[in-house]
Amino acid sequence: MTNTASILVLLFLAVTFVQSAYDKIFGWQGNIDWLKGHFANTSLLKNNVALALGTILILELITGVLTLVGCVELLINGGRTFGFYGAVFSCITLILLLLGQRLAKDYDGARTIAIYFVPAVLAVFWLS
């Protein structure tokens, strides 16, 4: 199997983003309530929590689908298109999440997101 590392990283990203989207969909109000407190001291996000959460949710769903389809594409014919775009969307989504954590001055949360960014960038590199 020549694409083992790429498939594993894409699966890692798919699990990350599909599970996160699932939590947002089925725990929407709880997420809104928590995030309102989390972003209460930010001028950019404190009044736009629902819009920001919705945007992240859409990006996570797109990312999850692209990474899953990318795994299938790699397994079936060695194609890299969907996986590449899934990896790019992973990076974009993580950068936006990082921005939110930095605006909230949640540096531990930002550090955690940075850890996820490493495999996402590796996937972009391997699949480009």
N, CA, C and O atoms as a Tinker XYZ file with bonds, in Angstrom:
   512  protein
     1  N      0.857000   -1.173000    0.000000    73     2
     2  CA     0.000000    0.000000    0.000000    64     1     3
     3  C      0.904000    1.237000    0.000000    63     2     4     5
     4  O      1.664000    1.450000    0.945000    81     3
     5  N      0.826000    2.022000   -1.019000    73     3     6
     6  CA     1.759000    3.136000   -1.168000    64     5     7
     7  C      1.293000    4.425000   -0.508000    63     6     8     9
     8  O      2.099000    5.337000   -0.325000    81     7
     9  N      0.033000    4.530000   -0.150000    73     7    10
    10  CA    -0.497000    5.780000    0.406000    64     9    11
    11  C     -0.908000    5.641000    1.868000    63    10    12    13
    12  O     -1.790000    6.360000    2.337000    81    11
    13  N     -0.285000    4.737000    2.572000    73    11    14
    14  CA    -0.699000    4.436000    3.941000    64    13    15
    15  C     -0.667000    5.661000    4.843000    63    14    16    17
    16  O     -1.639000    5.928000    5.550000    81    15
    17  N      0.423000    6.403000    4.833000    73    15    18
    18  CA     0.545000    7.577000    5.710000    64    17    19
    19  C     -0.521000    8.620000    5.367000    63    18    20    21
    20  O     -1.136000    9.196000    6.264000    81    19
    21  N     -0.736000    8.860000    4.089000    73    19    22
    22  CA    -1.750000    9.842000    3.672000    64    21    23
    23  C     -3.138000    9.403000    4.106000    63    22    24    25
    24  O     -3.925000   10.217000    4.590000    81    23
    25  N     -3.442000    8.128000    3.936000    73    23    26
    26  CA    -4.757000    7.617000    4.329000    64    25    27
    27  C     -4.952000    7.741000    5.842000    63    26    28    29
    28  O     -6.022000    8.145000    6.298000    81    27
    29  N     -3.936000    7.399000    6.607000    73    27    30
    30  CA    -4.039000    7.496000    8.066000    64    29    31
    31  C     -4.251000    8.934000    8.525000    63    30    32    33
    32  O     -5.065000    9.191000    9.412000    81    31
    33  N     -3.523000    9.869000    7.925000    73    31    34
    34  CA    -3.685000   11.271000    8.311000    64    33    35
    35  C     -5.055000   11.777000    7.882000    63    34    36    37
    36  O     -5.701000   12.512000    8.628000    81    35
    37  N     -5.504000   11.399000    6.698000    73    35    38
    38  CA    -6.845000   11.812000    6.262000    64    37    39
    39  C     -7.923000   11.231000    7.184000    63    38    40    41
    40  O     -8.899000   11.911000    7.500000    81    39
    41  N     -7.751000    9.989000    7.612000    73    39    42
    42  CA    -8.708000    9.409000    8.559000    64    41    43
    43  C     -8.686000   10.151000    9.893000    63    42    44    45
    44  O     -9.735000   10.396000   10.490000    81    43
    45  N     -7.501000   10.503000   10.354000    73    43    46
    46  CA    -7.367000   11.289000   11.586000    64    45    47
    47  C     -8.138000   12.609000   11.456000    63    46    48    49
    48  O     -8.891000   12.985000   12.353000    81    47
    49  N     -7.943000   13.303000   10.334000    73    47    50
    50  CA    -8.630000   14.575000   10.117000    64    49    51
    51  C    -10.135000   14.377000    9.977000    63    50    52    53
    52  O    -10.919000   15.176000   10.489000    81    51
    53  N    -10.537000   13.316000    9.285000    73    51    54
    54  CA   -11.965000   13.036000    9.120000    64    53    55
    55  C    -12.630000   12.800000   10.473000    63    54    56    57
    56  O    -13.686000   13.367000   10.749000    81    55
    57  N    -12.027000   11.976000   11.308000    73    55    58
    58  CA   -12.588000   11.712000   12.638000    64    57    59
    59  C    -12.666000   13.013000   13.438000    63    58    60    61
    60  O    -13.672000   13.285000   14.094000    81    59
    61  N    -11.616000   13.801000   13.379000    73    59    62
    62  CA   -11.576000   15.063000   14.120000    64    61    63
    63  C    -12.728000   15.974000   13.724000    63    62    64    65
    64  O    -13.452000   16.479000   14.581000    81    63
    65  N    -12.893000   16.181000   12.419000    73    63    66
    66  CA   -13.870000   17.170000   11.966000    64    65    67
    67  C    -15.294000   16.636000   11.922000    63    66    68    69
    68  O    -16.227000   17.392000   12.193000    81    67
    69  N    -15.499000   15.368000   11.593000    73    67    70
    70  CA   -16.854000   14.807000   11.598000    64    69    71
    71  C    -17.390000   14.762000   13.023000    63    70    72    73
    72  O    -18.546000   15.112000   13.262000    81    71
    73  N    -16.562000   14.335000   13.967000    73    71    74
    74  CA   -16.998000   14.276000   15.359000    64    73    75
    75  C    -17.278000   15.680000   15.900000    63    74    76    77
    76  O    -18.244000   15.876000   16.638000    81    75
    77  N    -16.454000   16.640000   15.546000    73    75    78
    78  CA   -16.655000   18.011000   16.005000    64    77    79
    79  C    -17.937000   18.593000   15.419000    63    78    80    81
    80  O    -18.686000   19.270000   16.124000    81    79
    81  N    -18.195000   18.340000   14.146000    73    79    82
    82  CA   -19.431000   18.818000   13.511000    64    81    83
    83  C    -20.646000   18.163000   14.173000    63    82    84    85
    84  O    -21.651000   18.827000   14.431000    81    83
    85  N    -20.549000   16.867000   14.442000    73    83    86
    86  CA   -21.631000   16.142000   15.117000    64    85    87
    87  C    -21.947000   16.793000   16.468000    63    86    88    89
    88  O    -23.112000   17.016000   16.799000    81    87
    89  N    -20.907000   17.093000   17.238000    73    87    90
    90  CA   -21.108000   17.745000   18.535000    64    89    91
    91  C    -21.784000   19.100000   18.387000    63    90    92    93
    92  O    -22.637000   19.464000   19.197000    81    91
    93  N    -21.407000   19.845000   17.358000    73    91    94
    94  CA   -22.011000   21.161000   17.153000    64    93    95
    95  C    -23.483000   21.037000   16.754000    63    94    96    97
    96  O    -24.319000   21.808000   17.226000    81    95
    97  N    -23.799000   20.081000   15.896000    73    95    98
    98  CA   -25.177000   19.911000   15.438000    64    97    99
    99  C    -26.081000   19.477000   16.585000    63    98   100   101
   100  O    -27.154000   20.047000   16.783000    81    99
   101  N    -25.653000   18.478000   17.334000    73    99   102
   102  CA   -26.509000   17.902000   18.358000    64   101   103
   103  C    -26.352000   18.557000   19.732000    63   102   104   105
   104  O    -27.044000   18.188000   20.680000    81   103
   105  N    -25.452000   19.519000   19.835000    73   103   106
   106  CA   -25.305000   20.276000   21.074000    64   105   107
   107  C    -25.238000   21.764000   20.782000    63   106   108   109
   108  O    -24.508000   22.503000   21.442000    81   107
   109  N    -26.008000   22.204000   19.784000    73   107   110
   110  CA   -25.921000   23.581000   19.296000    64   109   111
   111  C    -26.078000   24.595000   20.425000    63   110   112   113
   112  O    -25.207000   25.444000   20.613000    81   111
   113  N    -27.175000   24.521000   21.177000    73   111   114
   114  CA   -27.441000   25.534000   22.195000    64   113   115
   115  C    -26.397000   25.518000   23.293000    63   114   116   117
   116  O    -25.992000   26.575000   23.776000    81   115
   117  N    -25.958000   24.347000   23.691000    73   115   118
   118  CA   -24.902000   24.265000   24.694000    64   117   119
   119  C    -23.613000   24.896000   24.208000    63   118   120   121
   120  O    -22.918000   25.569000   24.969000    81   119
   121  N    -23.294000   24.681000   22.941000    73   119   122
   122  CA   -22.107000   25.306000   22.355000    64   121   123
   123  C    -22.255000   26.820000   22.321000    63   122   124   125
   124  O    -21.327000   27.548000   22.675000    81   123
   125  N    -23.422000   27.294000   21.895000    73   123   126
   126  CA   -23.662000   28.746000   21.851000    64   125   127
   127  C    -23.491000   29.349000   23.249000    63   126   128   129
   128  O    -22.800000   30.353000   23.418000    81   127
   129  N    -24.116000   28.737000   24.233000    73   127   130
   130  CA   -24.043000   29.267000   25.599000    64   129   131
   131  C    -22.604000   29.321000   26.102000    63   130   132   133
   132  O    -22.180000   30.321000   26.681000    81   131
   133  N    -21.853000   28.239000   25.878000    73   131   134
   134  CA   -20.471000   28.208000   26.342000    64   133   135
   135  C    -19.616000   29.232000   25.600000    63   134   136   137
   136  O    -18.810000   29.937000   26.208000    81   135
   137  N    -19.798000   29.308000   24.279000    73   135   138
   138  CA   -18.976000   30.216000   23.468000    64   137   139
   139  C    -19.284000   31.686000   23.749000    63   138   140   141
   140  O    -18.393000   32.529000   23.642000    81   139
   141  N    -20.515000   32.004000   24.102000    73   139   142
   142  CA   -20.829000   33.394000   24.470000    64   141   143
   143  C    -19.978000   33.834000   25.654000    63   142   144   145
   144  O    -19.476000   34.958000   25.679000    81   143
   145  N    -19.818000   32.956000   26.629000    73   143   146
   146  CA   -18.948000   33.271000   27.758000    64   145   147
   147  C    -17.487000   33.298000   27.361000    63   146   148   149
   148  O    -16.728000   34.155000   27.812000    81   147
   149  N    -17.094000   32.357000   26.517000    73   147   150
   150  CA   -15.698000   32.250000   26.083000    64   149   151
   151  C    -15.253000   33.497000   25.315000    63   150   152   153
   152  O    -14.116000   33.948000   25.457000    81   151
   153  N    -16.158000   34.048000   24.499000    73   151   154
   154  CA   -15.822000   35.205000   23.661000    64   153   155
   155  C    -16.385000   36.516000   24.186000    63   154   156   157
   156  O    -16.419000   37.508000   23.458000    81   155
   157  N    -16.824000   36.537000   25.433000    73   155   158
   158  CA   -17.452000   37.732000   26.000000    64   157   159
   159  C    -16.547000   38.956000   25.981000    63   158   160   161
   160  O    -17.044000   40.080000   25.895000    81   159
   161  N    -15.255000   38.772000   26.056000    73   159   162
   162  CA   -14.322000   39.904000   26.108000    64   161   163
   163  C    -13.663000   40.197000   24.770000    63   162   164   165
   164  O    -12.664000   40.914000   24.719000    81   163
   165  N    -14.204000   39.657000   23.690000    73   163   166
   166  CA   -13.648000   39.933000   22.361000    64   165   167
   167  C    -14.599000   40.850000   21.617000    63   166   168   169
   168  O    -15.809000   40.623000   21.611000    81   167
   169  N    -14.065000   41.870000   20.998000    73   167   170
   170  CA   -14.933000   42.803000   20.270000    64   169   171
   171  C    -15.460000   42.194000   18.977000    63   170   172   173
   172  O    -16.567000   42.525000   18.552000    81   171
   173  N    -14.699000   41.318000   18.347000    73   171   174
   174  CA   -15.082000   40.765000   17.049000    64   173   175
   175  C    -16.121000   39.656000   17.147000    63   174   176   177
   176  O    -17.009000   39.564000   16.300000    81   175
   177  N    -16.020000   38.816000   18.168000    73   175   178
   178  CA   -16.860000   37.622000   18.208000    64   177   179
   179  C    -17.999000   37.657000   19.221000    63   178   180   181
   180  O    -18.938000   36.870000   19.104000    81   179
   181  N    -17.944000   38.535000   20.202000    73   179   182
   182  CA   -18.938000   38.459000   21.277000    64   181   183
   183  C    -20.375000   38.600000   20.790000    63   182   184   185
   184  O    -21.284000   38.036000   21.399000    81   183
   185  N    -20.597000   39.328000   19.725000    73   183   186
   186  CA   -21.955000   39.501000   19.193000    64   185   187
   187  C    -22.214000   38.654000   17.951000    63   186   188   189
   188  O    -23.266000   38.779000   17.324000    81   187
   189  N    -21.268000   37.802000   17.595000    73   187   190
   190  CA   -21.381000   37.002000   16.378000    64   189   191
   191  C    -21.118000   35.521000   16.625000    63   190   192   193
   192  O    -20.639000   34.817000   15.736000    81   191
   193  N    -21.429000   35.049000   17.820000    73   191   194
   194  CA   -21.109000   33.674000   18.182000    64   193   195
   195  C    -21.839000   32.677000   17.284000    63   194   196   197
   196  O    -21.222000   31.735000   16.789000    81   195
   197  N    -23.131000   32.866000   17.067000    73   195   198
   198  CA   -23.898000   31.913000   16.249000    64   197   199
   199  C    -23.392000   31.889000   14.811000    63   198   200   201
   200  O    -23.284000   30.821000   14.207000    81   199
   201  N    -23.086000   33.048000   14.268000    73   199   202
   202  CA   -22.553000   33.116000   12.897000    64   201   203
   203  C    -21.197000   32.427000   12.815000    63   202   204   205
   204  O    -20.941000   31.667000   11.880000    81   203
   205  N    -20.335000   32.686000   13.780000    73   203   206
   206  CA   -19.010000   32.061000   13.784000    64   205   207
   207  C    -19.128000   30.544000   13.941000    63   206   208   209
   208  O    -18.436000   29.792000   13.255000    81   207
   209  N    -20.002000   30.097000   14.843000    73   207   210
   210  CA   -20.177000   28.661000   15.055000    64   209   211
   211  C    -20.750000   28.000000   13.808000    63   210   212   213
   212  O    -20.331000   26.902000   13.440000    81   211
   213  N    -21.697000   28.654000   13.159000    73   211   214
   214  CA   -22.267000   28.117000   11.925000    64   213   215
   215  C    -21.235000   28.015000   10.813000    63   214   216   217
   216  O    -21.204000   27.038000   10.066000    81   215
   217  N    -20.400000   29.025000   10.714000    73   215   218
   218  CA   -19.339000   29.020000    9.703000    64   217   219
   219  C    -18.367000   27.869000    9.947000    63   218   220   221
   220  O    -17.998000   27.151000    9.018000    81   219
   221  N    -17.961000   27.702000   11.189000    73   219   222
   222  CA   -17.048000   26.607000   11.533000    64   221   223
   223  C    -17.717000   25.261000   11.277000    63   222   224   225
   224  O    -17.078000   24.335000   10.777000    81   223
   225  N    -18.990000   25.150000   11.614000    73   223   226
   226  CA   -19.719000   23.904000   11.375000    64   225   227
   227  C    -19.723000   23.539000    9.896000    63   226   228   229
   228  O    -19.454000   22.392000    9.539000    81   227
   229  N    -20.021000   24.495000    9.044000    73   227   230
   230  CA   -20.031000   24.240000    7.592000    64   229   231
   231  C    -18.647000   23.818000    7.115000    63   230   232   233
   232  O    -18.516000   22.868000    6.343000    81   231
   233  N    -17.618000   24.521000    7.570000    73   231   234
   234  CA   -16.245000   24.159000    7.186000    64   233   235
   235  C    -15.877000   22.764000    7.678000    63   234   236   237
   236  O    -15.222000   22.006000    6.963000    81   235
   237  N    -16.290000   22.424000    8.889000    73   235   238
   238  CA   -15.988000   21.090000    9.409000    64   237   239
   239  C    -16.700000   20.004000    8.618000    63   238   240   241
   240  O    -16.126000   18.943000    8.371000    81   239
   241  N    -17.938000   20.252000    8.218000    73   239   242
   242  CA   -18.664000   19.269000    7.409000    64   241   243
   243  C    -18.009000   19.081000    6.048000    63   242   244   245
   244  O    -17.833000   17.952000    5.589000    81   243
   245  N    -17.648000   20.182000    5.407000    73   243   246
   246  CA   -16.960000   20.103000    4.108000    64   245   247
   247  C    -15.645000   19.349000    4.266000    63   246   248   249
   248  O    -15.322000   18.469000    3.468000    81   247
   249  N    -14.900000   19.699000    5.292000    73   247   250
   250  CA   -13.610000   19.049000    5.548000    64   249   251
   251  C    -13.788000   17.555000    5.786000    63   250   252   253
   252  O    -13.054000   16.742000    5.222000    81   251
   253  N    -14.754000   17.194000    6.613000    73   251   254
   254  CA   -14.998000   15.789000    6.905000    64   253   255
   255  C    -15.351000   14.991000    5.661000    63   254   256   257
   256  O    -14.837000   13.890000    5.463000    81   255
   257  N    -16.220000   15.534000    4.825000    73   255   258
   258  CA   -16.605000   14.838000    3.589000    64   257   259
   259  C    -15.412000   14.708000    2.657000    63   258   260   261
   260  O    -15.160000   13.633000    2.113000    81   259
   261  N    -14.682000   15.791000    2.471000    73   259   262
   262  CA   -13.537000   15.751000    1.548000    64   261   263
   263  C    -12.465000   14.770000    2.021000    63   262   264   265
   264  O    -11.888000   14.047000    1.209000    81   263
   265  N    -12.198000   14.742000    3.310000    73   263   266
   266  CA   -11.160000   13.825000    3.803000    64   265   267
   267  C    -11.615000   12.369000    3.696000    63   266   268   269
   268  O    -10.811000   11.497000    3.368000    81   267
   269  N    -12.893000   12.097000    3.969000    73   267   270
   270  CA   -13.398000   10.730000    3.815000    64   269   271
   271  C    -13.386000   10.287000    2.355000    63   270   272   273
   272  O    -12.947000    9.182000    2.039000    81   271
   273  N    -13.866000   11.148000    1.474000    73   271   274
   274  CA   -13.847000   10.819000    0.043000    64   273   275
   275  C    -12.406000   10.685000   -0.438000    63   274   276   277
   276  O    -12.107000    9.851000   -1.293000    81   275
   277  N    -11.520000   11.504000    0.109000    73   275   278
   278  CA   -10.101000   11.421000   -0.240000    64   277   279
   279  C     -9.505000   10.070000    0.126000    63   278   280   281
   280  O     -8.691000    9.527000   -0.621000    81   279
   281  N     -9.903000    9.528000    1.264000    73   279   282
   282  CA    -9.431000    8.189000    1.658000    64   281   283
   283  C     -9.896000    7.144000    0.655000    63   282   284   285
   284  O     -9.114000    6.301000    0.216000    81   283
   285  N    -11.166000    7.206000    0.298000    73   283   286
   286  CA   -11.723000    6.251000   -0.664000    64   285   287
   287  C    -11.028000    6.395000   -2.014000    63   286   288   289
   288  O    -10.669000    5.399000   -2.643000    81   287
   289  N    -10.842000    7.632000   -2.454000    73   287   290
   290  CA   -10.180000    7.881000   -3.737000    64   289   291
   291  C     -8.763000    7.312000   -3.743000    63   290   292   293
   292  O     -8.349000    6.689000   -4.721000    81   291
   293  N     -8.021000    7.522000   -2.662000    73   291   294
   294  CA    -6.669000    6.970000   -2.574000    64   293   295
   295  C     -6.683000    5.443000   -2.611000    63   294   296   297
   296  O     -5.843000    4.825000   -3.265000    81   295
   297  N     -7.633000    4.845000   -1.912000    73   295   298
   298  CA    -7.715000    3.381000   -1.880000    64   297   299
   299  C     -8.123000    2.790000   -3.231000    63   298   300   301
   300  O     -7.610000    1.750000   -3.641000    81   299
   301  N     -9.040000    3.456000   -3.908000    73   299   302
   302  CA    -9.578000    2.890000   -5.156000    64   301   303
   303  C     -8.625000    3.082000   -6.333000    63   302   304   305
   304  O     -8.315000    2.130000   -7.049000    81   303
   305  N     -8.165000    4.310000   -6.530000    73   303   306
   306  CA    -7.369000    4.559000   -7.730000    64   305   307
   307  C     -6.094000    5.375000   -7.496000    63   306   308   309
   308  O     -5.430000    5.778000   -8.452000    81   307
   309  N     -5.753000    5.620000   -6.224000    73   307   310
   310  CA    -4.539000    6.379000   -5.933000    64   309   311
   311  C     -4.678000    7.873000   -6.176000    63   310   312   313
   312  O     -3.693000    8.607000   -6.100000    81   311
   313  N     -5.906000    8.337000   -6.470000    73   311   314
   314  CA    -6.122000    9.767000   -6.716000    64   313   315
   315  C     -5.958000   10.584000   -5.452000    63   314   316   317
   316  O     -6.226000   10.106000   -4.349000    81   315
   317  N     -5.524000   11.799000   -5.618000    73   315   318
   318  CA    -5.211000   12.653000   -4.475000    64   317   319
   319  C     -6.026000   13.937000   -4.408000    63   318   320   321
   320  O     -5.848000   14.729000   -3.483000    81   319
   321  N     -6.905000   14.155000   -5.358000    73   319   322
   322  CA    -7.608000   15.434000   -5.449000    64   321   323
   323  C     -8.459000   15.723000   -4.215000    63   322   324   325
   324  O     -8.289000   16.764000   -3.580000    81   323
   325  N     -9.368000   14.821000   -3.869000    73   323   326
   326  CA   -10.264000   15.078000   -2.742000    64   325   327
   327  C     -9.496000   15.141000   -1.427000    63   326   328   329
   328  O     -9.793000   15.978000   -0.575000    81   327
   329  N     -8.527000   14.277000   -1.259000    73   327   330
   330  CA    -7.719000   14.306000   -0.043000    64   329   331
   331  C     -6.949000   15.606000    0.089000    63   330   332   333
   332  O     -6.855000   16.175000    1.176000    81   331
   333  N     -6.396000   16.076000   -1.030000    73   331   334
   334  CA    -5.667000   17.342000   -1.008000    64   333   335
   335  C     -6.582000   18.486000   -0.568000    63   334   336   337
   336  O     -6.229000   19.272000    0.311000    81   335
   337  N     -7.758000   18.568000   -1.187000    73   335   338
   338  CA    -8.679000   19.649000   -0.811000    64   337   339
   339  C     -9.186000   19.483000    0.622000    63   338   340   341
   340  O     -9.415000   20.470000    1.321000    81   339
   341  N     -9.357000   18.242000    1.051000    73   339   342
   342  CA    -9.725000   18.010000    2.445000    64   341   343
   343  C     -8.647000   18.493000    3.400000    63   342   344   345
   344  O     -8.945000   19.087000    4.436000    81   343
   345  N     -7.397000   18.238000    3.049000    73   343   346
   346  CA    -6.284000   18.698000    3.879000    64   345   347
   347  C     -6.197000   20.219000    3.895000    63   346   348   349
   348  O     -5.941000   20.818000    4.940000    81   347
   349  N     -6.410000   20.842000    2.745000    73   347   350
   350  CA    -6.389000   22.312000    2.680000    64   349   351
   351  C     -7.523000   22.890000    3.526000    63   350   352   353
   352  O     -7.311000   23.834000    4.287000    81   351
   353  N     -8.734000   22.323000    3.394000    73   351   354
   354  CA    -9.852000   22.789000    4.212000    64   353   355
   355  C     -9.576000   22.563000    5.695000    63   354   356   357
   356  O     -9.981000   23.373000    6.529000    81   355
   357  N     -8.892000   21.473000    6.029000    73   355   358
   358  CA    -8.503000   21.239000    7.418000    64   357   359
   359  C     -7.649000   22.389000    7.928000    63   358   360   361
   360  O     -7.879000   22.910000    9.020000    81   359
   361  N     -6.669000   22.779000    7.137000    73   359   362
   362  CA    -5.774000   23.873000    7.542000    64   361   363
   363  C     -6.540000   25.180000    7.696000    63   362   364   365
   364  O     -6.336000   25.908000    8.668000    81   363
   365  N     -7.415000   25.480000    6.750000    73   363   366
   366  CA    -8.196000   26.722000    6.819000    64   365   367
   367  C     -9.072000   26.727000    8.067000    63   366   368   369
   368  O     -9.123000   27.722000    8.790000    81   367
   369  N     -9.755000   25.624000    8.317000    73   367   370
   370  CA   -10.625000   25.522000    9.485000    64   369   371
   371  C     -9.827000   25.674000   10.773000    63   370   372   373
   372  O    -10.246000   26.384000   11.687000    81   371
   373  N     -8.691000   25.017000   10.846000    73   371   374
   374  CA    -7.857000   25.115000   12.041000    64   373   375
   375  C     -7.312000   26.526000   12.242000    63   374   376   377
   376  O     -7.202000   26.987000   13.379000    81   375
   377  N     -6.974000   27.207000   11.171000    73   375   378
   378  CA    -6.496000   28.590000   11.291000    64   377   379
   379  C     -7.602000   29.486000   11.851000    63   378   380   381
   380  O     -7.342000   30.349000   12.690000    81   379
   381  N     -8.838000   29.279000   11.383000    73   379   382
   382  CA    -9.943000   30.075000   11.919000    64   381   383
   383  C    -10.209000   29.744000   13.390000    63   382   384   385
   384  O    -10.487000   30.637000   14.190000    81   383
   385  N    -10.124000   28.466000   13.738000    73   383   386
   386  CA   -10.272000   28.086000   15.149000    64   385   387
   387  C     -9.149000   28.697000   16.000000    63   386   388   389
   388  O     -9.386000   29.170000   17.111000    81   387
   389  N     -7.940000   28.679000   15.466000    73   387   390
   390  CA    -6.807000   29.285000   16.162000    64   389   391
   391  C     -7.035000   30.781000   16.365000    63   390   392   393
   392  O     -6.768000   31.313000   17.443000    81   391
   393  N     -7.526000   31.452000   15.334000    73   391   394
   394  CA    -7.815000   32.879000   15.443000    64   393   395
   395  C     -8.807000   33.133000   16.577000    63   394   396   397
   396  O     -8.614000   34.049000   17.377000    81   395
   397  N     -9.855000   32.335000   16.648000    73   395   398
   398  CA   -10.830000   32.498000   17.720000    64   397   399
   399  C    -10.206000   32.316000   19.097000    63   398   400   401
   400  O    -10.481000   33.088000   20.016000    81   399
   401  N     -9.370000   31.300000   19.238000    73   399   402
   402  CA    -8.727000   31.067000   20.538000    64   401   403
   403  C     -7.776000   32.204000   20.901000    63   402   404   405
   404  O     -7.703000   32.621000   22.057000    81   403
   405  N     -7.068000   32.687000   19.926000    73   403   406
   406  CA    -6.154000   33.807000   20.193000    64   405   407
   407  C     -6.934000   35.071000   20.564000    63   406   408   409
   408  O     -6.525000   35.800000   21.468000    81   407
   409  N     -8.047000   35.342000   19.881000    73   407   410
   410  CA    -8.863000   36.512000   20.220000    64   409   411
   411  C     -9.415000   36.404000   21.636000    63   410   412   413
   412  O     -9.532000   37.404000   22.345000    81   411
   413  N     -9.751000   35.184000   22.039000    73   411   414
   414  CA   -10.268000   34.960000   23.393000    64   413   415
   415  C     -9.145000   34.892000   24.429000    63   414   416   417
   416  O     -9.400000   34.767000   25.627000    81   415
   417  N     -7.927000   34.974000   23.964000    73   415   418
   418  CA    -6.746000   34.864000   24.826000    64   417   419
   419  C     -6.700000   33.512000   25.555000    63   418   420   421
   420  O     -6.243000   33.412000   26.693000    81   419
   421  N     -7.187000   32.485000   24.861000    73   419   422
   422  CA    -7.132000   31.119000   25.373000    64   421   423
   423  C     -5.909000   30.449000   24.739000    63   422   424   425
   424  O     -6.015000   29.754000   23.729000    81   423
   425  N     -4.773000   30.672000   25.346000    73   423   426
   426  CA    -3.520000   30.219000   24.756000    64   425   427
   427  C     -3.346000   28.705000   24.849000    63   426   428   429
   428  O     -2.695000   28.113000   23.988000    81   427
   429  N     -3.911000   28.067000   25.870000    73   427   430
   430  CA    -3.867000   26.606000   25.936000    64   429   431
   431  C     -4.701000   26.003000   24.809000    63   430   432   433
   432  O     -4.285000   25.034000   24.174000    81   431
   433  N     -5.869000   26.572000   24.565000    73   431   434
   434  CA    -6.700000   26.111000   23.451000    64   433   435
   435  C     -6.008000   26.327000   22.118000    63   434   436   437
   436  O     -6.080000   25.473000   21.234000    81   435
   437  N     -5.343000   27.451000   21.968000    73   435   438
   438  CA    -4.604000   27.739000   20.732000    64   437   439
   439  C     -3.479000   26.735000   20.539000    63   438   440   441
   440  O     -3.233000   26.281000   19.422000    81   439
   441  N     -2.806000   26.392000   21.609000    73   439   442
   442  CA    -1.710000   25.417000   21.529000    64   441   443
   443  C     -2.237000   24.045000   21.085000    63   442   444   445
   444  O     -1.589000   23.353000   20.300000    81   443
   445  N     -3.390000   23.665000   21.580000    73   443   446
   446  CA    -3.994000   22.394000   21.180000    64   445   447
   447  C     -4.316000   22.390000   19.692000    63   446   448   449
   448  O     -4.069000   21.401000   19.002000    81   447
   449  N     -4.860000   23.482000   19.204000    73   447   450
   450  CA    -5.181000   23.570000   17.770000    64   449   451
   451  C     -3.909000   23.497000   16.938000    63   450   452   453
   452  O     -3.904000   22.890000   15.868000    81   451
   453  N     -2.841000   24.105000   17.414000    73   451   454
   454  CA    -1.568000   24.057000   16.680000    64   453   455
   455  C     -1.084000   22.622000   16.519000    63   454   456   457
   456  O     -0.464000   22.287000   15.510000    81   455
   457  N     -1.359000   21.776000   17.501000    73   455   458
   458  CA    -0.962000   20.370000   17.407000    64   457   459
   459  C     -1.690000   19.684000   16.257000    63   458   460   461
   460  O     -1.088000   18.888000   15.536000    81   459
   461  N     -2.971000   19.978000   16.076000    73   459   462
   462  CA    -3.743000   19.405000   14.979000    64   461   463
   463  C     -3.277000   19.932000   13.615000    63   462   464   465
   464  O     -3.436000   19.271000   12.588000    81   463
   465  N     -2.707000   21.119000   13.633000    73   463   466
   466  CA    -2.278000   21.740000   12.377000    64   465   467
   467  C     -1.119000   20.968000   11.733000    63   466   468   469
   468  O     -1.004000   20.933000   10.508000    81   467
   469  N     -0.278000   20.362000   12.538000    73   467   470
   470  CA     0.896000   19.645000   12.015000    64   469   471
   471  C      0.495000   18.516000   11.063000    63   470   472   473
   472  O      0.987000   18.491000    9.935000    81   471
   473  N     -0.375000   17.581000   11.462000    73   471   474
   474  CA    -0.755000   16.540000   10.499000    64   473   475
   475  C     -1.533000   17.091000    9.304000    63   474   476   477
   476  O     -1.444000   16.543000    8.205000    81   475
   477  N     -2.291000   18.162000    9.507000    73   475   478
   478  CA    -3.023000   18.752000    8.382000    64   477   479
   479  C     -2.056000   19.287000    7.326000    63   478   480   481
   480  O     -2.262000   19.078000    6.131000    81   479
   481  N     -1.016000   19.965000    7.760000    73   479   482
   482  CA    -0.019000   20.487000    6.815000    64   481   483
   483  C      0.756000   19.339000    6.168000    63   482   484   485
   484  O      1.061000   19.390000    4.977000    81   483
   485  N      1.070000   18.319000    6.937000    73   483   486
   486  CA     1.725000   17.138000    6.346000    64   485   487
   487  C      0.861000   16.532000    5.244000    63   486   488   489
   488  O      1.373000   16.139000    4.196000    81   487
   489  N     -0.442000   16.457000    5.481000    73   487   490
   490  CA    -1.339000   15.924000    4.459000    64   489   491
   491  C     -1.324000   16.786000    3.208000    63   490   492   493
   492  O     -1.299000   16.264000    2.094000    81   491
   493  N     -1.339000   18.091000    3.380000    73   491   494
   494  CA    -1.265000   18.992000    2.214000    64   493   495
   495  C      0.019000   18.710000    1.448000    63   494   496   497
   496  O      0.004000   18.596000    0.222000    81   495
   497  N      1.126000   18.597000    2.167000    73   495   498
   498  CA     2.415000   18.354000    1.528000    64   497   499
   499  C      2.438000   17.014000    0.793000    63   498   500   501
   500  O      2.847000   16.938000   -0.365000    81   499
   501  N      1.996000   15.961000    1.477000    73   499   502
   502  CA     2.034000   14.622000    0.873000    64   501   503
   503  C      1.100000   14.482000   -0.322000    63   502   504   505
   504  O      1.391000   13.734000   -1.256000    81   503
   505  N     -0.020000   15.200000   -0.297000    73   503   506
   506  CA    -1.021000   15.028000   -1.336000    64   505   507
   507  C     -0.909000   16.055000   -2.466000    63   506   508   509
   508  O     -1.672000   16.004000   -3.431000    81   507
   509  N      0.034000   16.978000   -2.347000    73   507   510
   510  CA     0.176000   17.993000   -3.407000    64   509   511
   511  C      1.052000   17.496000   -4.547000    63   510   512
   512  O      1.274000   18.221000   -5.516000    81   511
